[in-house]
Amino acid sequence: WIDGEHTYPIVAIDIANSIRLLSTTGIAICDDVYLETDEESKSGRSRASIETLQALAESKLISYTLLHKRIGGFFNYPLYNKKYLGFFTKIDGK
């Protein structure tokens, strides 16, 4: 479970370390993944988690999927309120 600082470089380091520690059959979960952010707010929301997951998937090091963290209008509108959990596994042989 990765739930700490959600901005660069810390989240990228946390995700990379979790891959290193993950067994070949393990699943890691990254908390508070945002696809959209409100650049004007100082809320700590960042695209760092999704960008890191995407880069690692494009490099064929992991496979990931996103699951809505919360349901309901308050938590999903405006879009920068919408959070996901990112589930990822190592790709075989990596």
N, C-alpha and C positions, 0 to 999 in steps of 0.2 A: 504494500500500500504506500503510494507516494503522495504525501500531503505535507508540504512545507512551503517554502518560498515558491511563488508561481511565476517568477520573472527570470530573465537571463541574468547571469549564466547558471544560477543555482539549479533551476529546474532541469536544464539540459544535463548537468552533472549528475543530479539525482536519478534521472532516467537511464543514463549511460551506466551508472553503478548498479542499478537494479537489473539491467540486462546481464551484466557480468556475473551477478550473484544468482540469477534465475536458472533453475534446472531446465533441462530440455522439455520437461512436461509441465513446467510451472506457468502460472498466469500472474502478471503484475497488473495492478490497478492504479491509475493516475487520477487523482481527485481534482475537481474544479478545472476542467478543460473548457476553455472558451473559444468559440469560432469567431465571435465578434467582440470588439471592445469599444468602450467609450473613451476615446483619447483625452477628452476634457476632464474626466473624473480622476481622482487620486485613489481609486478604490482598490488598487492592486491587481485589477483584472489585466490579464496579458494573454497574447496569442502564443507565448513561448512554448507551452505544452503541446499544442496542436502542431506548431511548426516543427518541433523536435520529433514528435511521433511521425509526421509526414516525411521528414528527411530520412529517418531511420527505415521507414517502410519502403521509400524509393530506393534506398541502398540495399534493400532485401535482407536487412538484419532482423526485422520484426514484422509481425502482422498485427494489426490493431483493429478494433471496432469501438464505436462510441455508443453509449447508452445514456438517455436523459437522466439527469440526477434527480430532478424534481418535476412534478406535473402541476399544472394550474397556471392561469394567466399571469398572476403576480410574478411568478418565477420565470416566465418565458417571454415577457414583453416589457420593455423593448428588448430587441434581440440580444443586446449586450448583457442582459440578466440571465440568459439561458446558459446553464452549466451542463456539462457532460462528465461521465466517468469514462476514462479511456482504458480498455482492457487490451493488453498486448502479450504476445508470446514470441519466443525466439523462432526464427525460421530454421528448419532442420539443417544441421551441419554448421551452424554459425556459432 
